[in-house]
Amino acid sequence: MKKEGNQQVESRKLLRRKLDLLLRTGKILVESSADTSRIMRNMKRTAAYLGLNEEQLHIHITYNMLMVNLSDGTHSFSKFQRCDKHGIEMRAISDISKLSWSAIKEDYSLDRYEEELNKIATRKRSYTHWQVAIAAGFACGGFCIQFGCDWSAFFYASIAAALGFRLRVKLNEIGSNMYANIAVAAFVATILAWLLGTFASSNFVASLPPLLSNVLHTNTPWHPLMACTLFLVPGVPIINFVNDVLDNNIEVGIIRGINTILIVTAMAFGIVLAIRVCGIDNFVKTLSMTPHHDYWEYAVAAAISAMGFATIFNFPPKHLWILALGGIVAVCTRNYVNLGESTNNIGLDLGPVIGSLVGASLVSIIYIKVVHWVHLPHQCLSIPTVIPMVPGVLMYRCLFALLDMHGVVGELTKAMTNGMTASLIVLCVAIGVAIPNIFARKWIAPNRQRKLKRMIEERKQRGKFVDIATMGS
């Protein structure tokens, strides 16, 4: 009797440890901004490695809490895990996916699995703070080129964005409110972009020696104001929101949608405050939305922006070139579908909404195949490449139209038109990323389930698989 009692105690200790490892795996994914379906798939695969019967296991995922319950009809064990630190960590998402497969294939002991999990959780980021800030600056500079600026303005936008990004990181480290930090970063970046643009078009620059003057002068001094804050654009939250809603994870999706709205509101508040402080007039109403750069320039800018955002998201450095190519495909496809005879360009002339949908969908479909070559999650590949398609000009036109309203119906119509078009483009970009992935998952999932079952059976034959349900019985 005493021996059986000791076995039951040891069995419960082992069960608690396994549930704890399962929750810690899920926590890393939640706090790294994985979509809910990915979190569920990885946790179920980890549970299979741990010998937890899927039919007896219940997993519940919310934005701030993970819950698991194992019930065999006689006993029921539940554990909870709080998830508070939400960031974007694509390398961690990729490594957790690889770990869950490797643990089954290579018969990891619990100690080894826990050791690898700790490495992922405590590992330093691949880039230093200033490397990320510079990359964020260049990403926004790439946006600036997409909006029609010259290459001098590209660097002014990059400088303002890099300093704004570094300020935001510093404020986050101090522990102040994240939405206040976003507003402050947007305010400072906009002020800096305005100062740099004013400097670049000043008489002082014009009076400098011709070579230096040509380098410092810009014919597009207002464009950096539109691009310098776009490192704050919540691309990952909004794409995860669409993914979760389409996958019927409504509760988490709604919270992510609300978080997106709060981020955009904080960003807009900082920009509006800077506009009022500096007395900046409505400069975007005269800016053309028709691309006038050569295609190669847009391709270079798209590649820079894609790699810049990937750096912010801590994407593995050795695969950045794949995202550069994806950014080129997405933006050039968008431009070809968008433009046409009405703008004296070559293309299908279907407009920016359809163009953004087709560009995002195409690169997402391509990456469905690429994931098998580079062994990286689809989410990590597709999101950075489509963010350069964010319609910054329309967003600013909407913002200025709202600021300049005087109760005239036409002004409200203009604001709503620009705002709705910008929202549709952003939504189509998110859908373009999400829908191909969701449809492909319906075809891929059965194959992965068969592969998982086969690997578990092979593990059982090797005598390395222990079903927790049989212990202590």
N, C-alpha and C positions, 0 to 999 in steps of 0.2 A: 504494500500500500504506500509506504514511504517513497519507494522507488518510483511508483507511478505518479505520485504527487510531485516529485522533483522533475520528472519528465514534462509534466504539464506546466510547471513554472518555467522551465527552459524553453518550452514551446511558445509560451506567451511572450517571453522576452525576445525570442527570435522574430515572432510575428510583429511585435511593436517596432523592432529595428527595421524590418522590411517595409512596414507602412511609413516609417520615418524617412527612409531612403526614397520611397516613392513620392512622398510629399516634397522632399527637398528637390527632387528632379523637376517636379511640376513648378515649384516656386521659381527656379532659375528661368524657366520658359515664360512664366507669367511676367516676371520682372524684366525680362528681355524684350517684351512686346511681341511674342509669338501670337498668332491667331488662335482662337479657342479650339478649332478642329485639330490643329497641329499639337497643341498641348494635350488634348485627349488621346490622340494616336500615340504620342511618345510615352505617355503615362501608361497606357494599356500594354505597349510593347515592353516597357520596364517591368510592369506587373507580371507579364508572362515569363520574363527572365527570373523574377523573384519567386516564381512558383505560386503566385496568387491566382486562384481560379477566377476567370473573367465573369463567369455566371454568378459567382458569389460576391464579386467586387462592385462597389458603387462609388463612382467618382463624381463630385459636383464642383464645378469651376465658377467662381465669380471674379470680379475685378480685383478685389482685395483679400479674398479668402479661398483656400482650397480645402475640400473635405473628402475624406475617403472612409468607407465603411466596408468591412468584410463580415459577412453573415452566412453561417452554414445551416441555419434553421434552429440550432441549439445555442450557439454562442454568437455574440455580435461585438465587434471591436471597431471603434471609430476614433479618428484623429483629425485634427484641424491644423492648418498652417496659414499664418497671416502673411500677406504679400503687400508690402508698403512702398518699396523703392522701385518705381516704374521708370525704366529708361529704354534705350534701344541698343541692343547688344547682339548683332547678327552672328558674330563668331560663336557666342555661347549657344545660340539656337542650333547652329550647324554642329557644334561639338556634342551637344546632348543627343542629337539624332544619331550621330556616328557611335556614341557610347552605348546607346540602347541596343544597336545591332551587334557591336563588337562583344558586348557582355554575354550575349547568347552564343555567338559563333565561337568565341575563344574560352568559354567556360570560366568567366570571371568569378572569383570568390567575392563574398560580400565585402571583405576588407579592401580588395583591389577596386571594386566598384565605388566604394565610399571614397577611396583615395583619389580616383579619377574625378569624381564628382566635386570633391573639395578643390582640386586643381582648377576646374572650370569656374567654380564660384569665387575663388580668390585670385585668379590670374589677373595680372595687370593688362590694361588695354594695349593694343598693338601700336598705338601712336601716342606721342606726348601731347600735352594740352596745347602747346603752340603749333605743333604739326596739324592737329585737328582744326585749330582756329584759322590757320593759313588755308587749309583745304576748304573750310567753310567759306572763307572769303573768295577763293577762286570759283567755288560753286555758284555764288551769287554773281560774280563777274560773268560767268557763263550765261546766267539768266539775262544779264544786262545786254549781252550781244544778241540774245534771242529777241529782246525788245527793240533792237535797232541801234544801239549805241556804237561809238567807235572804240578802238582798242585802248585809247587813253582813258576813256571813261570806264572801260573794263577794270583797269587797275584802281581807279578811284573807288568804284563800287566794292572791289575786293578788300581794299584797306579798311573802309568803313565797316563792312560786314565782319571782317576778321576781329577788329577791336570790339565790336558789339558782341560777337560770339564769346570772346574771351571774358568779357565783363559778365555775361550771363553765367558762364561756368563758375566764375569766382563767387558770384552771389549764391549759386546753388551749393557750393562748398561751405559757405558761411551758414547755410540752413534757412535762409529767408524764403518766403512764400514763392512757389514756382511761377504762379501767374503774375505776381508783382515783378519777378525777375524778368519775365518775358516782356512786360511793358517797359521796364527800364532799359533793357537791351535794345528794343525797337526805337525808343526815344533817342538814345545815344547814337545808334547807328544812323538814324535819319539826320540828326544834327550834323554828324561828321560828314555824311554824304553831301549835305547842303553846303557846308563850309568848303569842302574840297572842290565841289562844282563851281562855287563862287570864285575860289582862288584860280581855278583853271581858265576861267573866262575873264579874268581881271586884266586891267591895263598893265599891271606889274609883269604878268607872264608875257603879255604881248611885247613888252619892251626888252625882254631878255634876248640874248643872241639867237639867231634863227633856229639853229639845231636844237637848243634847249627849249626854246619856245614851242617848236613843233612837237616835241615829246610831251610837254606839260599841257599844252592847249588841247581842249576838246570842243568839238562842235555840238556835242550832246551832253551838256552839263546837268540836265535834269534826269537823265535816265538812271544814274546811280541811286537816286532817291527811291525808285520803284523796285530796285533789285537788292538793296543793301540789307533788308530785313527778312529776305525770303529763306534764310537759314532757320527761321522760326516756323515756317510752314509745316503744319502737322500732317505730313504725307503718310507716315506709317499709321497713326491713329485712324485717319479717315479710310484708308484702304482696309485696315483690320475691321473697322466698323462695317464696311460693305461686305467683306468676307463673312463676318459673323452673322449678319442679318440674312445673307443668302444661304448660309449653312444652318439656319434656324436656331442659332445661338443668340436669341433676341435680347436677353437680359444683359449679357456682357456687351453686345453690340451697341445697345442704347447708351450704356455708360460711356463707352468709347466715343460715341457720337457727341454726347454732352461735353466730354473732355475736349474734343476737337473744337466745339463752339466756344468754350471758355478760352482756349489757347488763341483762337482767331480774335476774340473780343479783346483780350489783353494786348495782343499785337497791334490791333487797330487803335486802341487807346493810346499806346505809346507813340504811334505814328501821328495821330491827330494832335496830340499835345505838342509834338515837335513842329508840326505845320503851323499851329497857332503861335507858338513862341517865336518862330522865325518869320512869321508873316508870309509864308509861301503861298503864291497864287496858284490857281488851277492850271497847271502846266500840261496835264495829260490830254486835255480836250483837243489840242492841236497836234498831238503826236500820232503819226500814222501807224496802223497795225499791220500794214502790208510789208512783208520782209523785203529788204533791199540789199542785203548782203549776198555774197555768193554762197552757193550750197556748202562749199568746203568750210567756210567760216562758221556756218551754223553747225556743221558736223563737229568741228573742233570744239566749239562752245558747249555742245551737248555732251561730248566726251568728258570735258573738264568738269561740268556740273555733275554728271553721273558719278565720276570718281570722287569728287568732293563730298557729295552726300554719303557715298559708301564709306568714306573715311570717318565722317561724323558717326555713322552707325557701327563703326568698328568691324568693317568687312575685312576678311583675310587679305593682306596686302598682295600676295602673289597672284590673286585672281582679279585684281582691279581692271586689268585690260579687257576682261570679258564684259564688264559693265560699261567700259568706254565704247565698245562696239555696240552694245545694246542701246546705249543712249543715242548713238548715231542713227541706228535703224529706226528707233521710235520717233525721233524728231524729224528726220528726213521723210519718213513715211507720212507723218502728220502734215508736214508742209506740202507734200505732193498731193495728198487728198484734199487739203484745205484750199490751196491756191488754184488758179486757173485763168481763163480769159478775162474775167471781170477785174483782175488785178494785174493784167499783162504778164502773167507768169505761166509756166508749164505745169499742168496738173489737172485734177478732176473737178476742181471748183465746187466741192461739196460743203465747204464751210469748216470753221474751227472745231465745232462740236463733233461732227462725224470724223473729222481728221484725227482728233485726239483719241476717240474710241478705237479707230482702226490702228493707229500707231501703237497704243498701249496693248491692244489685243494681239497684234502681230508679234511684238517682242515677247509677250507672255507665252504665246504658243511656241515660239522658238526655244524659250528657256525650259519648257516642259521636256524637251529632248536633251538640252544641255545639262540639266541636273544630273543625268546619268553618267555624263562624261567627267564632271568635276566634283560630283558627290557633295553638292551644296543644296540646301532647301530652296525651293522655287521662290518663296517669299523674299529670301535674302538677295536673290539675283534680280527679281523684277522691280521691286519698289524703287531702288535708287535710280534706275534707268528711266523711269517715267516722270519723276518729279520735275525735270527740266521743262515739262509741258504745262506747268502751272501758268494760268493767264494773268500775269501781273498787271498789264496795262488795263485790262477790264476791271480788275479789283480796285485799282486806284481811281479809275473813272467813276466807279460806283461810290467810293468813299468821298471823293470831292463833290459829286452830285448831291450826296446827303448833307455835306457840310454847307453847300451853297444854296440849299433849298430855302425858299421864302414863301411857302404855301402855294406855289404854282403847280398846277396839275402836270404840266409838261416836264418840270424838273423832277417830280416824283416818278414819272414814266421813264425818264432817262436813267435815273438811279436804279429803278427796278429792272429795266432792260439789261443794263450792264451787269448788275448783280446776278440776275437769273442766268445770263449767258456764261458768266464766270463760274457759277455754281454747277451748271450743266457740264461744262468742260471738266471741272474737277471730278464730278461724279462719274463721267464717262471714262476718265483716266482710271479711276478706282475700279469701275466695273470691268474695263478692259483687262486689268490685272487679275481680277477675281474670277470672272466667269470661265475663261479657258482652264484655269487651275481647278475649278470646281467640277467642270465636266470631265476633265482628264482624270480627276481623282476617282470618279465613278468607274472608269475603265481600269485604273491602276490598282485601286484598293483590293479587289479580289485576288490579283496576282500577289500583292504584298501579304495578304492574309494567308494564302497558300504557302508562300515562302516562310512566313513566321511559323506556321504549324509544322512545316517540314524541319525547320531548324530546332524547334522544341523537341520533336520526336527523335532527331539525331542526338540531341543532348540527353534525352532519357536513355537512349541505347548506350551512351557513354557512361551512364550512371552518375551524371553530374546534375540532373534535375531532381529537385525535391519538392513535391506538391505539399504545400503547407497544410492543406486540408486533411492529409493523412497522418500528420504528426500528433502524437499524444493520444491516438485512438486505440 
